[in-house]
Amino acid sequence: MTASLEPALNVAPPAVLTARTIFTAGLLALLALLPVYALATGETFAVALFTRVVILALGAVSLNLIMGYGGMVSFGHAAYLGIGGYAVGILAKEGIGSGFVQWPVAVAASALYALVVGALSLRTRGVYFIMITLAFAQMIYYVAIGLDRYGGDDGLTVYKRSDFGGLIDLNNKIVFYYLCFAILLAAIYLIARLVNSRFGLVLRGTRSNERRMRAIGFPTFRYKLVAFVIAGALCGLAGALLANHTSFISPAIMHWTRSGDLIVMVVLGGLGSLFGPVIGAVVFLLLQEGLSRVTEYPDLVLGPILLLVAIYVHGGIGGLLEGRRRG
Amino acid sequence: MLYFLEQCLNGIQLGMLLFLLAAGLTLVFGIMDLVNLAHGSLYMLGAYFAATFATLTGSFTLALILALVASLIAGMVLEVIAIRPLYGRDHLDQVLGTFGLILLFNELVRLIWGPEGRTLSLPPEMLTAVQILPGVHYPIYRLVIILATLAVAGLLYVLVMRTRLGMLVRAGASNREMVGALGVNIKLLYTLVFGLGAALAGFAGVMQAPILTVQIGMGENILILAFVVIIIGGIGSIRGAFVAAIIVGLLDTIGRSFLPDVLRLVLSNSAAQTLGPSLSSMSIYMLMAAILVFRPEGLFPAASR
């Protein structure tokens, strides 16, 4: 990896009011107040759209932990969305509707899968790592297609949202939105604590120079593996939320282009920054939605935008807001 | 047994197509250090070009030649406009940029050719089957694919190992700064190599078009297979790509045709029908994961890297 992707070592948001902090604060305010706006104007579709945005932002935030802070470019992150989603879907179909069972299973299954994949993949470097994570995701994709009892290629309808007793009612769209939003914020808080802890310093050190970290006595493999598992577990939770949101789960959610979408969100928003992936997810998904309303050919605009960002913008939109440009 | 032989030939034929894609991919990767996700789009473009030229000219051969030229030009133009700024950049930037190109190309094709798939029909003499062994008939077109690709592989070998251009290409792969410092126009060399890769991908697209439907996104799944091939073979190694392509082609085809029967011994009929193909698709990735665990740089790691 070249030096161009070094994240700023100072992970805590700067105290000064930069364009970036203002933008991030505005974005969070928008996300927090969205249901109020939707209720006031009656545009309830906005809640559904933004629920999806928030859930995929959670996926992107989890990917950022390993990609942005750990330097592990995983091209198979959508597999966790599928595993988490299928955990909910399969349990629901088998008559276990309780979220107290479904969600822990979704997280545990994703973590277990991440443990196996990580233990094998982290032996490789660079492009080989990108490709082996992709290969494992493809495997899970074909496993899902082979799940005859659970819809195979056509997918599985989740007839009931996860049941949390009287605690919280996921059928209420506003409640569900705020739950997703709260989980997203909690995940970001968790990652902020993590990357600023001793663990996070080792992880970021490994990203800059793994050989040196090993030389001074850190078992870098273990640190990377733990980060890999945490990221997988978080994304599995996003998958459980997604299955609840769409009431449907199919292998398509694990297609390699979905993993590509997650990478795009992270890089677009700014690699290795806490709120970058959220910015990326909001911009990417809203751009997709907005463009498909004004033109029949949205990707004719979206594709070149991604290319231009890759070529000219250093550090994604977050970097753009800081006025960083590639020289 | 005869069925097995036929499936082996099908596997080799798939392997040959994968080799065409993988050769371009591995050249571009090995020499320019570029992850090109849009390589599958060039495969798709080749197939669409051929379908259009076939309608215009009425001749399959003419369509093939014109499509090859068009793919070459498209590849070189793409390289100059969009790929060149991505050289020397982080792989992640390259993934983002070329992912954008996939979106762009899929949409362009939808705009120009419409959302429906196209078909490319073969000349009648290609539709017959020949007797390759007593009692074994095999479609002549699939044999043509195998032989044509073998010829291309041979040409590629001569080009890379025996010509001045190939020498520069190999030199560029080991040390691009040095080659540039010695006065070689490295930019032009890169454009040529990328165009060559595009033409190979386009050729694969044209050859596959009569067997499958020409449709949007047709390059996406086969691109991943081609990536698997170059990873198994070792990035930058054409020989590795050739061996790995045949392994992957055989594994995929034979698994697909025989696994359902094997599974039927232990499972119900319908379960075997669904599980078989998905298990055989998985087997390729299992092979790749296994190889990477034991040989993290592939079977034939290029010595220069």
Interface residues (C-beta under 8 A of the other chain):
Chain A: M1 T2 S4 L5 M67 V73 F75 L120 S121 R123 T124 R125 G126 V127 Y128 I130 M131 I132 L134 A135 F136 Q138 M139 Y142 V143 I145 G146 D148 G152 W256 T257 G260 I263 V264 V267 L268 L271 Y297 P298 D299 L300 L302 G303 P304 I305 L306 L307 V309 A310 I311
Chain B: F29 V35 L37 A82 P85 L86 R89 D90 H91 L92 D93 Q94 V95 L96 G97 F99 G100 L101 I102 L103 L104 F105 N106 E107 L108 R110 L111 E220 I224 F227 V228 I231 I235 S270 A271 T274 L275 P277 S278 L279 S281 M282 Y285 M286 M288 A289 L292 V293 P296 E297 G298
